[in-house]
Amino acid sequence: MANSKTIIHHSLFAEKEVEMDKKERQRRGLLKIGEVAKLCGVPKSTIRYYTDMGILKYVARTPGGVRLYPARETLMKMEMIKSLNKRRFTLKEIIEKLKK
């Protein structure tokens, strides 16, 4: 499989393109938005919505614009969000809890 450029977002640097194939992405612990959605049992639109709300953060994009999320942090947050949703917390309350 050929390498593909991925744009890395970092608060200290401007957007940067680096060569990264699937194995490198996995080594760095990055998941595509679809992979996050599938692992969490939610549609991609939910992940996008949480990203737009500032709950989840992606760290890179593929050349095609696919968002890449840090696996561990994202899956932990999604687990907490789903748990709080089941306990009838509002989105505003969930955001406040995640900020702590």
N, C-alpha and C positions, 0 to 999 in steps of 0.2 A: 504494500500500500504506500503510495507516495505521501510525502509530508504535505501538510497544508498550513497556511499561515493562520495564526490566531492572534487577534488583537488583545493585548493584556491591558486591563485597567488597573491603575494603582494610584492612590491618592497623592503620592510623592512624584509621580512621573506622568508625562503625557502618554497618550495611547501609543502602544508599541506593538509592532507585528513581530512575531517569532515563529519559527518553524516548529510545528508540533503535530505528531501523528497520534493515532488512538492510544498506542502504548504509552507515549509520553504524557498524554492527557490523564490516563489512568494512574501513572506513576505520581503525577502531581496531585492526584486526588480530586480531579475535576469531573463533574457530570454535566451532560447536556440537559437542557430544560426538559426534554422528553423523557430522559432517564430518571430525573428527579420525580416527575409526574407519575411515571409508571411505578417506581419504588414506593411512592407515598399513596398510590391509589386515588389520585385526583387528576382532573384534566390540566393540560398545559396552561389553559387560561387562568386557572387558580394560581399557579406559580407566577405567571405574569402579573396578576392582580396584586399578590403579596409583594412582588418586587416593586411595582409602582407605588404601593403604600409604604415602602421603606422597610418592610419586615424582613424580606430576603434581599441579599445582595449578590449579584453576579460579578465575577472577577475578570472575565474575558468574553470575547465573541469570536466565533469562527468567521472566515471570510464571507460565508453566506449569511452572517448575522445571527447565528444560533447562540444563545446565551449559555455560558459555562459557569457553573456554580461550584463552590468548594463543598465537596461531598459531606464531610463530617459535620461541619457547622450547619449546613442547609438541612440535612436529614434530622439533626437534633432539634432544630427550630420547628420543622414540620411536625415532628412527633409531639412537641409541646403544644403547638397550635391545634392539632387534632384532638389532643387530650382536653384542652381548655374549651374547644368547641363542643365536645361531648358533655361538658359540665355547664353548658349554656352561657359561657362568657361572651360578651359582645366583642366585636373586632377592636373597638377602642380599648377595652379592658385587656385584651390580649396584647395589643401593642405596648401598653403601659407595663405589663408583666415582663415582656421581652426586653424592655429597656433597662430593667433592674439587673 
